[in-house]
Amino acid sequence: MAPPDDPLQHAQQEALLLLSRLMLFLWTPIFAFGIVIRWSETDQRALLVLVMTGVPLLGGLLRLPNWSVERRAWIAILVIMALSMPAIVLNGPRTLSTMAVALVVTLAMMFQHVRSAIVILGAFLAAAMVGLWLASQGVITPALPDDQLPIRYRLITLGVTFSGLWFSARVLQRTVQIYRDAQAAAEQRQEAMLEAQREAELLQRRELVNTVTTGLTHDLANVVQVMTSTAELLEEEPLREEAQQSVQDLQRVGNDAALRLRTILSVGRPPSDREQQTSVDELFARLDLLLRPILGRRVQLTLQADAALPLLAIDRGRLEQILLNRALNARDAMPDGGTLRIAAKAAPGGAAIHVADSGVGIAPALQARIWEPFYTTKTSERGTGLGLAMVARILESTGGRVQLTSALGVGTTFSLWLPAVTATL
């Protein structure tokens, strides 16, 4: 029979099985030996036979699988009371009968409630009082004290007594274990609720980022549109060569700015059905021109890409946005200069891009929070806490992932995995 899911019911099932084993394999042989050595006591013979037949019968009934644990517990309580009540009336509250009281009260406390245990205890007390009154009236012969019984009687008493005490201790131990398990489960539920609350707060902050970013980006896009439109009109005018070159530079910068603004807007939108493609070779050719001006002379930039890398299923502007963010963070982490290394390698299902700097590193306690929107270790003039949140959102929307490795005083490495373009037949 499979154990029940309820821990309390499982402990109750264990208690009844333990009591059944004690009755069948320990107490039945002990009481059989007691009948042999006390058979000459004709006045107690009926009681001995009752106990000898009742104990193994009860042990078998406690193992019936079709009966509920509550029903079997009540049968155990009633049978033990029926076997021990005559002994208490005739012999008084001796060690064995007192152990029977302890067993019944233990079962009542575990399977019922305190009120039932008090009623049962009162019934035993009433039986003992009736026995004492009958002995005082000469109706029954007063029983000998335990210390005046033969040694073989006392050995039987010790065997039953200590095994009964062990049963009560085992029930208590299982009850304490149930309480501890329930307390641990409650703590786990509380931790899960706190984690769910943190996830909900993070989701709300991300939604706020999307709303604010979308609004600001639309406004900036309008400004950039004015700039590029003006540059297009100026290209048609007869200008000096230097002015013509400046207009072309203005239009190129405006187009790059428009590309980045479209990238930001795409972060807040679900990806389109049309799969975007990025060539790693073309990307790295642009990165050298894009990153060196913002890194400055103190930071040495190293670019390395394996040959024959697959096309990546991500818009080039989005990937440039990710790498630009990492380059800016790496520059700020190396105020006295250092090395920024960007390497692209083939990986199962796509390609891996490792961005490693030799900066100050990120403390372990902060590594789990750097992806949260508006969280930053920089001053308000240097950072807003939106860069890495945007990186995480871009990777999430394109099916990519990122892994952080950092050590204080050594540097930080962001390992990006991006899926390759799926071939269509």
SESEMAR-625430 format. One record per residue (C-alpha): residue in one letter; x, y, z. Coordinates in steps of 0.25 Angstrom, whole numbers, padded with zeros to 4 digits, always signed. Layout:
aXYZ
...
***
This chain:
m+0000+0000+0000
a+0006+0013-0004
p+0008+0023+0007
p-0002+0035+0008
d+0002+0049+0003
d-0002+0055+0016
p+0010+0055+0026
l+0001+0054+0038
q-0007+0042+0032
h+0006+0036+0028
a+0011+0037+0042
q-0002+0031+0048
q+0000+0020+0038
e+0014+0017+0043
a+0009+0018+0058
l-0001+0007+0055
l+0008-0002+0048
l+0019-0001+0059
l+0008-0004+0070
s+0004-0016+0061
r+0018-0021+0060
l+0020-0020+0075
m+0007-0027+0078
l+0010-0039+0068
f+0025-0041+0070
l+0028-0036+0084
w+0016-0035+0093
t+0009-0048+0088
p+0021-0057+0092
i+0023-0050+0105
f+0009-0051+0109
a+0009-0066+0105
f+0021-0068+0114
g+0013-0061+0125
i+0001-0071+0123
v+0011-0082+0124
i+0017-0078+0138
r+0004-0073+0144
w-0006-0083+0139
s-0007-0089+0153
e-0014-0076+0157
t-0028-0080+0155
d-0034-0067+0159
q-0026-0060+0148
r-0027-0071+0138
a-0039-0064+0130
l-0032-0051+0130
l-0019-0057+0125
v-0026-0064+0113
l-0034-0051+0110
v-0021-0044+0109
m-0014-0055+0101
t-0025-0055+0090
g-0027-0041+0090
v-0013-0036+0087
p-0010-0044+0075
l-0024-0041+0070
l-0023-0026+0071
g-0009-0027+0064
g-0015-0034+0052
l-0027-0024+0052
l-0017-0012+0052
r-0011-0017+0039
l-0024-0018+0031
p-0022-0009+0018
n-0036-0006+0015
w-0039+0001+0028
s-0036+0015+0030
v-0025+0019+0040
e-0036+0026+0049
r-0044+0014+0049
r-0032+0005+0053
a-0028+0015+0064
w-0042+0014+0070
i-0041-0001+0070
a-0028-0001+0077
i-0033+0009+0087
l-0045+0001+0091
v-0038-0013+0091
i-0027-0008+0099
m-0037-0002+0109
a-0045-0015+0109
l-0032-0023+0112
s-0027-0014+0123
m-0039-0009+0130
p-0042-0023+0137
a-0027-0023+0141
i-0028-0009+0147
v-0041-0013+0155
l-0035-0026+0160
n-0020-0023+0162
g-0020-0008+0163
p-0011+0002+0155
r+0001-0007+0153
t+0012-0005+0143
l+0006-0012+0132
s-0008-0006+0133
t-0002+0008+0134
m+0006+0005+0121
a-0007+0002+0115
v-0013+0015+0120
a-0001+0022+0113
l-0003+0015+0100
v-0017+0018+0099
v-0015+0033+0103
t-0004+0034+0093
l-0013+0028+0082
a-0024+0038+0086
m-0015+0050+0086
m-0010+0046+0072
f-0023+0042+0065
q-0033+0050+0073
h-0031+0062+0082
v-0028+0066+0096
r-0043+0065+0100
s-0043+0050+0096
a-0030+0047+0104
i-0036+0054+0116
v-0049+0046+0116
i-0041+0033+0114
l-0032+0036+0125
g-0044+0039+0134
a-0050+0025+0131
f-0037+0018+0135
l-0036+0026+0148
a-0051+0022+0151
a-0047+0008+0149
a-0035+0009+0158
m-0044+0015+0169
v-0055+0004+0167
g-0044-0006+0169
l-0039+0000+0182
w-0053+0001+0187
l-0056-0013+0184
a-0043-0017+0191
s-0046-0009+0203
q-0059-0016+0204
g-0053-0030+0203
v-0060-0033+0190
i-0047-0035+0183
t-0033-0039+0189
p-0023-0028+0189
a-0012-0030+0179
l+0002-0031+0183
p+0011-0019+0180
d+0020-0020+0168
d+0033-0021+0176
q+0028-0033+0183
l+0025-0041+0171
p+0034-0052+0166
i+0046-0048+0157
r+0040-0055+0145
y+0027-0047+0146
r+0036-0034+0147
l+0044-0038+0135
i+0031-0039+0127
t+0027-0025+0132
l+0040-0019+0128
g+0039-0024+0114
v+0025-0019+0111
t+0028-0006+0119
f+0040-0002+0112
s+0035-0006+0098
g+0022+0003+0101
l+0031+0015+0105
w+0039+0013+0092
f+0026+0013+0084
s+0021+0026+0091
a+0035+0033+0089
r+0034+0029+0074
v+0021+0035+0072
l+0026+0048+0079
q+0038+0048+0070
r+0030+0047+0057
t+0020+0058+0062
v+0032+0067+0064
q+0037+0063+0050
i+0024+0067+0044
y+0024+0080+0051
r+0038+0083+0046
d+0035+0079+0032
a+0022+0088+0032
q+0031+0099+0037
a+0041+0097+0026
a+0030+0096+0015
a+0024+0109+0020
e+0038+0116+0019
q+0039+0111+0005
r+0025+0116+0001
q+0029+0129+0007
e+0042+0130-0001
a+0034+0126-0013
m+0024+0137-0011
l+0035+0147-0009
e+0042+0142-0022
a+0029+0144-0029
q+0027+0158-0024
r+0041+0161-0028
e+0039+0156-0042
a+0026+0164-0043
e+0033+0177-0038
l+0044+0174-0049
l+0033+0172-0059
q+0026+0185-0056
r+0040+0192-0056
r+0042+0186-0070
e+0029+0191-0075
l+0032+0205-0070
v+0045+0205-0077
n+0037+0201-0090
t+0027+0212-0088
v+0037+0223-0085
t+0047+0218-0096
t+0037+0217-0107
g+0032+0232-0104
l+0046+0238-0103
t+0050+0230-0116
h+0038+0235-0124
d+0042+0249-0120
l+0056+0247-0123
a+0053+0241-0136
n+0045+0253-0141
v+0057+0262-0138
v+0066+0252-0146
q+0056+0252-0157
v+0057+0267-0158
m+0072+0267-0158
t+0073+0256-0169
s+0063+0264-0177
t+0070+0277-0176
a+0083+0269-0180
e+0076+0264-0192
l+0071+0278-0196
l+0085+0284-0194
e+0091+0273-0203
e+0084+0279-0215
e+0090+0293-0212
p+0103+0297-0219
l+0112+0297-0207
r+0127+0297-0205
e+0134+0284-0205
e+0137+0285-0190
a+0122+0288-0187
q+0117+0277-0196
q+0126+0267-0188
s+0120+0272-0175
v+0106+0271-0181
q+0109+0256-0185
d+0115+0254-0171
l+0102+0260-0165
q+0093+0251-0173
r+0102+0238-0170
v+0101+0241-0155
g+0086+0244-0156
n+0084+0231-0163
d+0092+0223-0152
a+0084+0230-0141
a+0071+0227-0148
l+0076+0212-0149
r+0078+0212-0134
l+0065+0219-0131
r+0058+0208-0139
t+0066+0198-0131
i+0061+0203-0118
l+0047+0204-0123
s+0048+0189-0127
v+0052+0185-0113
g+0038+0188-0108
r+0031+0181-0119
p+0029+0166-0122
p+0039+0161-0133
s+0033+0162-0147
d+0031+0149-0155
r+0042+0153-0164
e+0055+0148-0159
q+0066+0158-0158
q+0080+0154-0163
t+0094+0159-0158
s+0107+0155-0165
v+0118+0154-0154
d+0129+0159-0164
e+0122+0171-0168
l+0118+0174-0153
f+0133+0173-0149
a+0137+0182-0160
r+0128+0193-0155
l+0131+0191-0140
d+0145+0196-0142
l+0140+0209-0148
l+0129+0210-0138
l+0136+0206-0125
r+0150+0212-0126
p+0145+0227-0125
i+0137+0224-0112
l+0148+0216-0105
g+0159+0226-0106
r+0174+0224-0107
r+0175+0217-0093
v+0167+0205-0097
q+0173+0195-0107
l+0162+0189-0115
t+0164+0175-0121
l+0154+0168-0131
q+0155+0154-0135
a+0145+0146-0143
d+0146+0131-0147
a+0144+0128-0162
a+0131+0123-0168
l+0122+0127-0157
p+0107+0126-0160
l+0098+0137-0162
l+0092+0141-0149
a+0076+0143-0147
i+0077+0157-0141
d+0076+0170-0147
r+0090+0177-0149
g+0085+0189-0142
r+0081+0182-0130
l+0094+0174-0129
e+0102+0187-0130
q+0094+0193-0119
i+0098+0181-0110
l+0112+0182-0113
l+0112+0198-0112
n+0106+0197-0098
r+0117+0187-0094
a+0128+0195-0100
l+0123+0207-0092
n+0122+0200-0079
a+0136+0194-0081
r+0142+0208-0084
d+0136+0213-0071
a+0141+0200-0063
m+0155+0204-0068
p+0158+0218-0065
d+0173+0216-0065
g+0172+0209-0078
g+0172+0194-0082
t+0168+0184-0092
l+0155+0181-0098
r+0154+0168-0106
i+0143+0164-0115
a+0143+0150-0121
a+0133+0142-0129
k+0133+0127-0130
a+0124+0116-0136
a+0115+0110-0126
p+0104+0099-0127
g+0092+0105-0133
g+0098+0119-0136
a+0111+0127-0131
a+0117+0132-0118
i+0122+0146-0116
h+0131+0148-0104
v+0133+0162-0100
a+0144+0163-0089
d+0150+0175-0082
s+0162+0176-0072
g+0154+0186-0063
v+0151+0186-0048
g+0140+0175-0049
i+0127+0173-0043
a+0125+0169-0028
p+0117+0155-0027
a+0106+0162-0019
l+0103+0171-0030
q+0104+0161-0042
a+0089+0157-0040
r+0084+0171-0040
i+0091+0177-0052
w+0080+0173-0062
e+0069+0181-0054
p+0064+0193-0060
f+0069+0206-0054
y+0079+0199-0045
t+0093+0205-0047
t+0106+0206-0039
k+0110+0219-0047
t+0106+0233-0043
s+0094+0239-0049
e+0103+0247-0059
r+0109+0234-0064
g+0098+0224-0065
t+0083+0222-0064
g+0083+0207-0062
l+0075+0204-0075
g+0087+0199-0083
l+0088+0184-0079
a+0073+0183-0077
m+0071+0187-0091
v+0082+0177-0095
a+0074+0166-0087
r+0061+0170-0094
i+0068+0169-0108
l+0074+0155-0106
e+0060+0150-0100
s+0053+0155-0112
t+0063+0149-0122
g+0064+0135-0115
g+0079+0138-0110
r+0085+0137-0097
v+0096+0143-0089
q+0106+0138-0078
l+0113+0147-0068
t+0127+0144-0063
s+0134+0154-0054
a+0144+0155-0043
l+0148+0168-0035
g+0161+0173-0040
v+0162+0164-0052
g+0151+0168-0062
t+0138+0164-0067
t+0134+0155-0079
f+0120+0155-0085
s+0118+0142-0094
l+0106+0144-0104
w+0100+0133-0111
l+0092+0136-0123
p+0084+0127-0132
a+0087+0125-0147
v+0078+0127-0158
t+0069+0115-0160
a+0070+0110-0174
t+0057+0109-0182
l+0054+0100-0193
***
